[in-house]
């Protein structure tokens, strides 16, 4: 499971990391990004990689409402091409989420404590994801609400993070981890020309020796806390 990430870098740094073209969206950098909040994600189009602003928590195009989004913040790699919510996005709408790090919670005698995972060189890295477009269903826009009239049409671009089994570093805290894509595989993951077998080959635990971990303040348990202390090491 992965329900918090740090995307605190500038849009230019993110753009350079994924070699994106065009203008980058205006999204507030966050060190404690949670589902339902907007993030910068990388997608693929005919002339290369571009950046888009999307909401975390995939809402399938056929969903009757937005409430399902937080429940689909993660997608399991093992069933990515079987589940109705993820099957078509896996084939046609893959994305990358550039992050500085992500969080998991270790169960301790006094309760759960957050642990921050990042690259050993503190560089940006990208998590594998899927994206979807959702528009307010016709039966909702046609419904007149008491005192409010008819609600307008809303279109949302949303995404989910793919998870896999943990590596030898992260399994101490959690049995699953987000899929981290190597930089030389970004285009393979995003391209519509990629074959299913090649894509599935990327859905595996990342190299543990390239990662590091440390405890961080429990203040970041609150998704509204956005201070730099979110990612700073603390001693227990």
ABEGO torsion letter per residue (X at the ends): XBABBBBABBAAAAAAAAGBBEBBBBBBBBABBBBGBBBBBBBBBAAEBBBBBBBBGBBBAABABAAAAAAAABBBAAAAAABAAAAAAAAABBBBBBBAEBBBBBBBAAEBBBBBBBBAAGBBBBBBBBBBBBBBBAAAAABBBBGAEBBBBBBBBBBBBBBBBBBAAAAAABABBBBBBBAAAAAAAABAABBAAAAAAABBBBBAAABBBBBBBAAAABAABABAAAABBBBX
